[in-house]
């Protein structure tokens, strides 16, 4: 080989190395850009539902999530799917409940989660009475009323349902009853509410807390089922696992949820089962749920929760309005009487004020009356003196008049005698 050929060969080799280096650099940059786009997509849409979910290119999403991407999206950890996050929360829930010392403590904890499944005001009333019940007999009726309603607004179910195994558990193994007729996984409320054996079984439980716990777990069953989880019996042992995501069909059979429905159900599950209470960092919890589910899904879940709150607020306002109207109608006469009493009270207060003023002025009035009385006495004595003098004068005048009258009568007698004598003389003179 000539020197020229050797030089060309060396140059070709250098060019090949340069092309390989450029290719490697370009591939690394493409991977970096692709990883950035992939991470951004996860930040917007959240983690995949499960290991089998694929993206628009047909590739599985979960296997491509590296620890670095996971750190960027959810802050680290090993959970790469929404199902995994829900499974972890379910595990924490079961461990926390099973660690509590007695049925009353478990009732308090279960009530925190079960309360969030209520989306109708009447359910809230029954639930509050269920939790406050003191005897199994009292709790039994409220438990059936609580279970017999739709589990939450997302399902839009026309009636409440209970799992067959949950119902069999309260009745006892081997016990048969009309509510257990059929083979579907779920039993509608129209079927189990009419079963006397169920009511009697609840009344025979050891405490009201045991009845309430059973009813709340029956409602939570449907929440776990829709999220693809098995609730089991967390009251005694920590158990559970994964299953296909389902919800009750109208006839009580299992209806498998599709991918969008599973996302909604898991988002609802994570929101209901989020850590709550004192010492919980609510901001961090909300950020974690938002990272796992994606901001859009979190917004829809919060909007649904807000819708329920608005329904409650509207019902509360309506009930307050109706209560005030009933109160006004029922007590209108009493209100009128109270108005009359108020007017009478005002009059009496006014009179009392006047009497008080008179009492305060009484010493002055008494002194004035004493002075007036003294003046009247003086005038009376003076008048008496004048009257006595005038009476004496009148008596003397009467005596004088009497004497004058006697003198006048004597004079008249004399005049009459004179007239008689004149008539006698006239008579004699005529003869």
C-alpha positions as CSV (number, residue, x, y, z in Angstrom):
1,X,0.0,0.0,0.0
2,X,1.3,3.4,-1.0
3,X,1.8,6.2,1.4
4,X,-1.1,8.1,-0.2
5,X,-3.4,5.1,0.4
6,X,-2.3,4.9,4.0
7,X,-3.0,8.6,4.5
8,X,-6.5,8.2,3.0
9,X,-7.2,5.2,5.2
10,X,-6.2,7.1,8.3
11,X,-8.4,10.1,7.3
12,X,-11.3,7.7,6.6
13,X,-10.8,6.1,10.0
14,X,-10.7,9.6,11.7
15,X,-13.9,10.6,9.8
16,X,-15.6,7.4,10.9
17,X,-14.7,8.0,14.5
18,X,-15.9,11.6,14.2
19,X,-19.2,10.4,12.7
20,X,-19.6,7.9,15.5
21,X,-19.0,10.5,18.1
22,X,-21.5,12.9,16.5
23,X,-24.0,10.1,16.4
24,X,-23.5,9.3,20.0
25,X,-23.8,13.0,20.9
26,X,-26.9,13.3,18.8
27,X,-28.5,10.2,20.3
28,X,-27.7,11.4,23.8
29,X,-29.3,14.8,23.1
30,X,-32.3,13.1,21.5
31,X,-32.6,10.9,24.6
32,X,-32.4,14.0,26.8
33,X,-35.1,15.8,24.8
34,X,-37.2,12.6,24.7
35,X,-36.8,12.2,28.5
36,X,-37.8,15.8,29.0
37,X,-40.9,15.4,26.9
38,X,-41.7,12.1,28.7
39,X,-41.3,13.8,32.1
40,X,-43.4,16.7,31.0
41,X,-46.1,14.4,29.9
42,X,-46.1,12.6,33.2
43,X,-46.2,15.9,35.1
44,X,-49.4,16.9,33.1
45,X,-51.1,13.5,33.0
46,X,-49.8,11.8,36.2
47,X,-48.4,8.3,36.5
48,X,-49.8,5.5,34.4
49,X,-52.7,3.6,35.8
50,X,-50.9,0.3,35.9
51,X,-47.9,-1.5,34.3
52,X,-49.8,-2.3,31.1
53,X,-50.9,1.3,30.2
54,X,-49.3,2.4,26.9
55,X,-48.7,5.8,25.4
56,X,-49.6,7.2,21.9
57,X,-46.7,5.3,20.4
58,X,-47.9,1.9,21.7
59,X,-45.1,1.6,24.2
60,X,-45.7,0.7,27.9
61,X,-45.2,3.8,30.1
62,X,-44.2,2.4,33.5
63,X,-41.0,0.5,32.4
64,X,-39.6,3.8,31.0
65,X,-39.9,5.7,34.3
66,X,-36.4,5.8,35.7
67,X,-35.6,6.8,39.3
68,X,-34.5,10.2,38.0
69,X,-37.8,10.8,36.3
70,X,-39.7,9.5,39.3
71,X,-37.8,12.0,41.5
72,X,-38.8,14.8,39.1
73,X,-42.4,13.8,39.0
74,X,-43.4,12.6,42.5
75,X,-40.3,13.4,44.5
76,X,-38.8,9.9,44.6
77,X,-39.8,6.5,45.8
78,X,-40.3,3.3,43.9
79,X,-44.1,3.5,43.0
80,X,-44.5,4.0,39.3
81,X,-48.3,3.7,38.8
82,X,-51.5,5.1,40.2
83,X,-52.5,1.5,41.1
84,X,-49.4,1.1,43.1
85,X,-50.0,4.4,44.9
86,X,-53.6,3.3,45.7
87,X,-52.3,-0.1,46.9
88,X,-49.8,1.6,49.2
89,X,-52.5,3.9,50.7
90,X,-54.8,0.8,51.2
91,X,-51.9,-1.0,53.0
92,X,-51.4,2.0,55.3
93,X,-55.1,2.2,56.0
94,X,-55.4,-1.5,56.9
95,X,-52.3,-1.3,59.1
96,X,-53.6,1.8,60.9
97,X,-57.1,0.4,61.6
98,X,-55.9,-3.1,62.7
99,X,-53.5,-1.5,65.2
100,X,-56.2,0.4,67.1
101,X,-57.1,-1.1,70.5
102,X,-60.9,-1.5,70.3
103,X,-64.0,-1.2,68.2
104,X,-64.7,2.4,69.5
105,X,-61.3,3.6,68.4
106,X,-61.8,1.9,65.0
107,X,-65.2,3.5,64.6
108,X,-63.7,7.0,65.1
109,X,-61.1,6.3,62.4
110,X,-63.4,4.7,59.9
111,X,-65.9,7.6,60.3
112,X,-63.2,10.0,59.0
113,X,-63.1,8.2,55.7
114,X,-66.7,7.0,55.4
115,X,-68.0,10.5,56.0
116,X,-66.4,11.6,52.7
117,X,-68.6,9.0,50.8
118,X,-71.7,11.0,51.7
119,X,-73.1,13.2,48.9
120,X,-76.7,13.7,50.1
121,X,-77.8,15.6,53.2
122,X,-80.1,12.9,54.4
123,X,-77.2,10.5,54.3
124,X,-75.3,12.8,56.6
125,X,-78.2,12.7,59.2
126,X,-78.3,8.9,59.2
127,X,-74.5,8.7,59.3
128,X,-74.3,11.0,62.3
129,X,-76.9,9.0,64.2
130,X,-75.1,5.7,63.3
131,X,-71.8,6.9,64.7
132,X,-73.5,8.2,67.9
133,X,-75.7,5.1,68.5
134,X,-75.3,3.6,71.9
135,X,-76.9,0.2,71.4
136,X,-76.7,-2.4,68.5
137,X,-80.5,-2.3,68.2
138,X,-80.4,1.5,67.5
139,X,-77.4,1.3,65.3
140,X,-78.9,-1.6,63.2
141,X,-81.5,0.6,61.6
142,X,-79.2,3.5,60.8
143,X,-76.6,1.0,59.4
144,X,-79.0,-0.3,56.9
145,X,-80.1,3.2,55.9
146,X,-76.5,4.2,55.5
147,X,-75.6,1.2,53.3
148,X,-78.8,1.4,51.2
149,X,-77.8,4.7,49.5
150,X,-75.4,5.3,46.5
151,X,-71.8,5.0,47.5
152,X,-70.7,8.4,46.0
153,X,-71.7,10.8,43.3
154,X,-69.2,9.5,40.7
155,X,-71.0,6.2,40.3
156,X,-74.4,7.8,39.8
157,X,-76.0,4.5,41.0
158,X,-79.8,4.5,41.4
159,X,-79.6,2.5,44.7
160,X,-77.1,1.3,47.3
161,X,-75.2,-2.1,47.1
162,X,-73.4,-4.4,49.4
163,X,-70.9,-7.1,48.6
164,X,-72.2,-10.6,49.0
165,X,-69.2,-11.7,51.1
166,X,-69.6,-8.7,53.5
167,X,-73.3,-9.6,54.0
168,X,-72.4,-13.3,54.5
169,X,-69.9,-12.2,57.1
170,X,-72.4,-10.5,59.3
171,X,-75.0,-13.3,58.9
172,X,-72.4,-16.1,59.6
173,X,-70.9,-18.8,57.4
174,X,-73.5,-21.2,56.1
175,X,-76.5,-19.0,56.9
176,X,-78.9,-18.6,54.0
177,X,-81.5,-15.9,53.6
178,X,-83.5,-14.2,50.8
179,X,-81.0,-11.4,50.5
180,X,-78.3,-13.9,49.4
181,X,-80.4,-15.4,46.6
182,X,-78.6,-15.4,43.3
183,X,-74.9,-15.4,42.6
184,X,-74.0,-11.8,41.7
185,X,-71.2,-10.2,43.6
186,X,-73.3,-7.2,44.7
187,X,-76.8,-7.2,46.3
188,X,-79.0,-4.2,45.8
189,X,-80.6,-2.4,48.7
190,X,-84.1,-3.3,47.6
191,X,-83.1,-6.9,48.3
192,X,-81.2,-6.7,51.5
193,X,-83.2,-4.0,53.3
194,X,-86.3,-6.2,53.3
195,X,-84.4,-9.1,54.9
196,X,-85.4,-9.6,58.6
197,X,-82.5,-12.0,59.2
198,X,-80.0,-9.2,58.4
199,X,-81.7,-6.8,60.8
200,X,-81.8,-9.4,63.6
201,X,-78.1,-10.3,63.0
202,X,-77.1,-6.7,63.4
203,X,-79.1,-6.3,66.5
204,X,-77.4,-9.3,68.0
205,X,-73.9,-7.8,67.7
206,X,-71.9,-7.1,70.8
207,X,-71.9,-3.3,70.5
208,X,-73.1,-0.4,68.5
209,X,-69.5,0.3,67.4
210,X,-69.3,-3.1,65.8
211,X,-72.5,-2.5,63.8
212,X,-71.2,0.9,62.7
213,X,-67.8,-0.4,61.7
214,X,-69.4,-3.2,59.6
215,X,-71.7,-0.6,57.8
216,X,-68.8,1.8,57.1
217,X,-66.6,-1.1,55.7
218,X,-69.6,-2.1,53.5
219,X,-69.6,1.4,52.0
220,X,-65.8,1.4,51.7
221,X,-65.9,-1.9,49.8
222,X,-67.3,-0.3,46.7
223,X,-64.7,2.5,46.9
224,X,-61.9,-0.1,47.0
225,X,-63.5,-2.3,44.3
226,X,-63.7,0.6,41.9
227,X,-60.0,1.4,42.5
228,X,-59.1,-2.3,41.8
229,X,-58.3,-3.1,45.4
230,X,-59.5,-5.7,47.9
231,X,-60.5,-4.2,51.3
232,X,-60.8,-7.4,53.2
233,X,-61.2,-7.2,57.0
234,X,-58.8,-4.5,58.4
235,X,-60.5,-4.6,61.8
236,X,-58.6,-7.7,62.9
237,X,-55.7,-8.3,60.5
238,X,-53.9,-6.5,57.7
239,X,-54.9,-8.1,54.5
240,X,-56.0,-7.1,51.0
241,X,-54.5,-7.0,47.5
242,X,-55.3,-6.1,44.0
243,X,-58.2,-7.1,41.8
244,X,-59.8,-5.9,38.6
245,X,-61.5,-2.5,38.9
246,X,-65.3,-3.0,39.0
247,X,-68.4,-1.4,40.2
248,X,-72.0,-2.8,40.6
249,X,-74.1,-3.1,37.5
250,X,-77.9,-2.4,38.0
251,X,-78.5,-6.1,38.6
252,X,-75.6,-6.5,41.0
253,X,-73.2,-8.1,38.7
254,X,-69.6,-6.8,38.2
255,X,-69.1,-4.0,35.6
256,X,-65.5,-3.7,34.6
257,X,-64.2,-0.1,34.5
258,X,-62.4,1.2,31.4
259,X,-59.2,3.2,31.7
260,X,-60.8,6.7,32.1
261,X,-63.2,5.3,34.7
262,X,-60.3,3.7,36.5
263,X,-58.4,7.0,36.6
264,X,-61.5,8.7,38.1
265,X,-62.0,5.9,40.6
266,X,-58.4,5.9,41.8
267,X,-58.3,9.7,42.0
268,X,-61.5,9.5,44.2
269,X,-59.9,6.7,46.3
270,X,-56.7,8.6,46.9
271,X,-58.7,11.7,47.8
272,X,-60.9,9.9,50.3
273,X,-58.1,7.8,51.8
274,X,-55.6,10.7,52.1
275,X,-54.0,11.2,55.5
276,X,-56.0,13.4,57.7
277,X,-55.9,14.8,61.3
278,X,-53.5,16.7,63.4
279,X,-49.9,16.7,62.3
280,X,-50.7,16.0,58.7
281,X,-49.1,18.2,56.1
282,X,-52.1,18.8,53.9
283,X,-50.2,20.8,51.3
284,X,-47.7,18.0,50.8
285,X,-50.5,15.4,50.6
286,X,-52.3,17.5,48.0
287,X,-49.1,17.9,46.0
288,X,-48.5,14.2,46.2
289,X,-52.0,13.3,44.9
290,X,-51.7,15.9,42.1
291,X,-48.3,14.5,41.1
292,X,-49.6,10.9,40.9
293,X,-52.9,11.7,39.3
294,X,-52.0,14.8,37.3
295,X,-53.3,18.3,37.9
296,X,-56.3,17.9,35.5
297,X,-57.5,14.8,37.3
298,X,-57.0,16.4,40.7
299,X,-58.9,19.4,39.6
300,X,-61.9,17.2,38.5
301,X,-61.8,15.3,41.8
302,X,-61.7,18.6,43.8
303,X,-64.5,20.0,41.6
304,X,-66.7,16.9,42.3
305,X,-66.0,17.3,46.1
306,X,-66.9,21.0,45.8
307,X,-70.1,20.1,44.0
308,X,-71.1,17.9,46.9
309,X,-70.3,20.7,49.3
310,X,-72.5,23.0,47.3
311,X,-75.4,20.5,47.4
312,X,-75.0,20.3,51.2
313,X,-74.9,24.1,51.5
314,X,-78.0,24.5,49.3
315,X,-79.9,21.9,51.3
316,X,-78.8,23.5,54.6
317,X,-80.0,26.9,53.4
318,X,-83.3,25.5,52.2
319,X,-83.9,23.7,55.5
320,X,-83.1,26.8,57.5
321,X,-85.5,28.8,55.4
322,X,-88.3,26.2,55.8
323,X,-87.6,25.9,59.5
324,X,-87.8,29.7,59.9
325,X,-91.0,29.8,57.9
326,X,-92.5,27.0,60.0
327,X,-91.4,28.7,63.2
328,X,-92.9,32.0,62.1
329,X,-96.2,30.3,61.1
330,X,-96.4,28.2,64.3
331,X,-95.5,31.0,66.7
332,X,-97.1,34.0,65.0
333,X,-99.8,34.2,67.7
334,X,-97.2,34.0,70.4
335,X,-95.2,36.6,68.6
336,X,-98.2,38.9,68.5
337,X,-98.8,38.2,72.2
338,X,-95.2,39.0,72.9
339,X,-95.7,42.3,71.0
340,X,-98.7,43.1,73.2
341,X,-96.7,42.1,76.3
342,X,-93.9,44.4,75.1
343,X,-96.3,47.3,74.7
344,X,-97.8,46.6,78.1
345,X,-94.4,46.4,79.6
346,X,-93.4,49.7,78.0
347,X,-96.6,51.3,79.5
348,X,-95.9,49.8,82.9
349,X,-92.3,51.0,82.7
350,X,-93.6,54.5,81.9
351,X,-96.0,54.4,84.8
352,X,-93.3,53.1,87.1
353,X,-91.1,56.0,86.0
354,X,-93.8,58.5,86.7
355,X,-94.5,56.9,90.2
356,X,-90.8,57.0,90.8
357,X,-90.7,60.7,90.0
358,X,-93.7,61.3,92.3
359,X,-91.9,59.4,95.1
360,X,-88.8,61.4,94.6
361,X,-91.0,64.6,94.7
362,X,-93.1,63.4,97.7
363,X,-91.2,65.3,100.4
364,X,-91.6,68.6,98.5
365,X,-95.3,67.9,97.9
366,X,-95.8,67.0,101.6
367,X,-94.2,70.2,102.7
368,X,-96.3,72.2,100.3
369,X,-99.4,70.4,101.5
370,X,-98.5,71.2,105.1
371,X,-98.1,74.9,104.2
372,X,-101.4,74.9,102.4
373,X,-103.1,73.2,105.3
374,X,-101.8,75.8,107.7
375,X,-103.0,78.5,105.5
376,X,-106.4,76.8,105.2
377,X,-106.6,76.5,109.0
378,X,-105.9,80.2,109.3
379,X,-108.5,81.1,106.8
380,X,-110.9,78.8,108.5
381,X,-110.4,80.4,111.9
382,X,-110.8,83.9,110.3
383,X,-113.9,82.8,108.5
384,X,-115.3,81.2,111.7
385,X,-114.7,84.5,113.5
386,X,-116.4,86.5,110.8
387,X,-119.3,84.0,110.6
388,X,-119.8,84.2,114.4
389,X,-119.9,88.0,114.4
390,X,-122.3,88.0,111.4
391,X,-124.5,85.4,113.1
392,X,-124.7,87.5,116.3
393,X,-125.6,90.6,114.1
394,X,-128.2,88.6,112.4
395,X,-129.7,87.4,115.7
396,X,-129.8,91.0,116.9
397,X,-131.4,92.2,113.7
398,X,-133.9,89.5,114.0
399,X,-134.8,90.6,117.5
400,X,-135.0,94.2,116.4
401,X,-137.3,93.2,113.5
402,X,-139.4,91.2,115.9
403,X,-139.8,94.2,118.2
404,X,-140.6,96.5,115.2
405,X,-143.1,94.0,114.0
406,X,-144.9,93.9,117.4
407,X,-144.9,97.7,117.5
408,X,-146.3,97.7,114.0
409,X,-149.0,95.2,114.9
410,X,-150.0,97.4,117.9
411,X,-150.1,100.4,115.7
412,X,-152.3,98.5,113.2
413,X,-154.7,97.6,116.0
414,X,-154.9,101.2,117.0
415,X,-155.6,102.2,113.4
416,X,-158.3,99.6,113.1
417,X,-160.0,100.8,116.3
418,X,-159.8,104.4,114.9
419,X,-161.4,103.2,111.6
420,X,-164.1,101.4,113.6
421,X,-164.8,104.5,115.7
422,X,-165.0,106.6,112.5
423,X,-167.5,104.3,110.9
424,X,-169.6,104.4,114.1
425,X,-169.6,108.2,114.1
426,X,-170.4,108.3,110.4
427,X,-173.3,106.0,111.0
428,X,-174.7,108.2,113.8
429,X,-174.3,111.3,111.8
430,X,-176.3,109.9,108.9
431,X,-179.3,109.1,111.2
